[in-house]
Amino acid sequence: MKRVSGLRLTNCLVFTAAMVLVSCGDNSATPKTKNAALSAGTACAQPGKISKVAKSSVVCARTPGGKTWYSTTSARGKSVACTTPGAVRKKKGVVWVCGVEKGKKTWRATAPLPEVVTQLAGASASGQVSTDVGTTSKPVVADNNVLANPAIADEPLAPTVASTVPQSTTTTVAQSPTSTVGSTVPETTVPATTTTSTTAVPLPTTFTNRTTADGLGANRVLGVVATGTTVYAATDFGLSISTNGGVTFTNRTTANSGLGNNNMNGVFASGSTIYAATRGGLSISTDGGMTFTNRTTADGLGSNVVNGIFTSGTTVHAATNNGLGISTDDGTTFTNRTTADGLGSNLVYGVFASGSTVYVGTSRGLSISTDGGTTFTNRTTANGLGSNLVPKVFASGTTVYAATTNGVSISTDGGTTFTNFTTANGLGRNTVSGIFVSGTTIYAATDGGVSISTDGGTTFANFTTANGLGGNSSYGVFAAGTTVYVATFAGLGISD
């Protein structure tokens, strides 16, 4: 047994503050490990690629902050297979990266990022995640047996930064739900406001598709929302939650969490409070999705089939098959609004609210209220909408974006008149099931892929299975920073 930098070593690998790594029988950093450390923390191009630096190795990881080289190191036990090259996990302080060598994909233990990288970039700020540096009282051991043990939970990866644009160039905009067409329209909503750049974000190029093999409850994903490295996916069989950026998921169902129904239509997250739109009620969790309390018609909802949710403070809006339910007590009780209050139809697909203005997508138009949802005025094709069937709506200031079954309709006068954009402008299909806006970038989930515009909707670039999506029929879309999440009928696409 040797003593290195005040830390007693046994037959295991231990990371210390004195050097990048120390293996048993070697109490000094060799030129080989130093060379590998020089590459660690720098940008790489091909996720999963393993490269030799002298006689040591680095692996290309897909982190929330971008593609980054990590120094690899040996670990206890038998190697564990992985599925997605470049994927990152963290357990018991050790970051593991899915590497590919000679066609075989296995998880590779990594050493801590060089101190200069974490000091200059700030690991949590840049989205880079690092293996913890061990101490005398708390050594960090790389062990494949720990990685393979499902009883040991993955640790959350470092949070990402939504934008690196200086604060003076940002604006606060409301976030919106996503939805799809049909008797049960999926919708994903996000917290009421968030700060995003006023400039367009770079377009994605490729996507990685997540499926039941990665823990999703079902491959048909009806809505998605992400906050930091936590991703919520509403599926045909439960609410799937990832705490590592969408690499792996844990599924919540009626059996293990109290959801009203396993058939999900959408999800909304605000801090640790999760709102799940199901075919059996509005399920609300205050512990991050571990357990849910279900609200139904007994609590004032117009129908137990909930198609979408939007919340702001203690006000909860629930789009149902028989009206818009509005709660002012955090979802405990609801008052139902219908055509008697001016809604275009009682079949409500999507909802968005900003202050006292409420936008409601129905089967017969876009209904707008300026008095908190007490009365509504209905907008139709007569006002420029592409179609009267509006699965989804989003608003930012006086600009209103309506996803319709015949294009994306945009209003710059608060919803009085609309201009419609279609396949002629580059949309994948005219049937648009979801819409999301971040800064000046518009994301539209269509029947023919996810279409993205950086010029206010004048032109769109379309992304399909050719770019890595699981399916071209997309139900919802969400963007956070440069990462785009697409809910499709064949999996959850996450941009690389």
HELIX and SHEET records of a PDB file:
HELIX    1   1 PRO A   31  SER A   39  1                                   9    
HELIX    2   2 GLU A  115  VAL A  117  1                                   3    
HELIX    3   3 THR A  118  GLY A  122  3                                   5    
HELIX    4   4 ALA A  123  SER A  126  1                                   4    
HELIX    5   5 ASN A  144  ALA A  148  1                                   5    
HELIX    6   6 GLN A  167  THR A  169  5                                   3    
HELIX    7   7 THR A  212  ASP A  214  5                                   3    
HELIX    8   8 THR A  297  ASP A  299  5                                   3    
HELIX    9   9 THR A  339  ASP A  341  5                                   3    
HELIX   10  10 THR A  381  ASN A  383  5                                   3    
HELIX   11  11 THR A  423  ASN A  425  5                                   3    
HELIX   12  12 THR A  465  ASN A  467  5                                   3    
SHEET    1   A 2 LYS A   2  VAL A   4  0                                        
SHEET    2   A 2 LEU A   7  LEU A   9 -1                                        
SHEET    1   B 2 VAL A  14  PHE A  15  0                                        
SHEET    2   B 2 VAL A 140  VAL A 141 -1                                        
SHEET    1   C 3 ILE A  50  VAL A  53  0                                        
SHEET    2   C 3 SER A  56  THR A  63 -1                                        
SHEET    3   C 3 GLY A  66  SER A  71 -1                                        
SHEET    1   D 3 VAL A  88  LYS A  91  0                                        
SHEET    2   D 3 VAL A  94  GLU A 101 -1                                        
SHEET    3   D 3 LYS A 104  ALA A 109 -1                                        
SHEET    1   E 2 THR A 170  ALA A 174  0                                        
SHEET    2   E 2 THR A 193  SER A 197 -1                                        
SHEET    1   F 6 THR A 178  SER A 179  0                                        
SHEET    2   F 6 GLU A 187  THR A 189 -1                                        
SHEET    3   F 6 MET A 264  SER A 270  1                                        
SHEET    4   F 6 THR A 273  THR A 278 -1                                        
SHEET    5   F 6 GLY A 281  SER A 285 -1                                        
SHEET    6   F 6 THR A 293  ARG A 295 -1                                        
SHEET    1   G 4 PHE A 207  ARG A 210  0                                        
SHEET    2   G 4 GLY A 491  SER A 495 -1                                        
SHEET    3   G 4 THR A 483  THR A 488 -1                                        
SHEET    4   G 4 SER A 474  ALA A 480 -1                                        
SHEET    1   H 4 VAL A 221  THR A 227  0                                        
SHEET    2   H 4 THR A 230  THR A 235 -1                                        
SHEET    3   H 4 GLY A 238  SER A 242 -1                                        
SHEET    4   H 4 THR A 250  ARG A 252 -1                                        
SHEET    1   I 4 VAL A 306  SER A 312  0                                        
SHEET    2   I 4 THR A 315  THR A 320 -1                                        
SHEET    3   I 4 GLY A 323  SER A 327 -1                                        
SHEET    4   I 4 THR A 335  ARG A 337 -1                                        
SHEET    1   J 4 VAL A 348  SER A 354  0                                        
SHEET    2   J 4 THR A 357  THR A 362 -1                                        
SHEET    3   J 4 GLY A 365  SER A 369 -1                                        
SHEET    4   J 4 THR A 377  ARG A 379 -1                                        
SHEET    1   K 4 LYS A 392  SER A 396  0                                        
SHEET    2   K 4 THR A 399  THR A 404 -1                                        
SHEET    3   K 4 GLY A 407  SER A 411 -1                                        
SHEET    4   K 4 THR A 419  PHE A 421 -1                                        
SHEET    1   L 4 VAL A 432  SER A 438  0                                        
SHEET    2   L 4 THR A 441  THR A 446 -1                                        
SHEET    3   L 4 GLY A 449  SER A 453 -1                                        
SHEET    4   L 4 ALA A 461  PHE A 463 -1                                        
END                                                                             
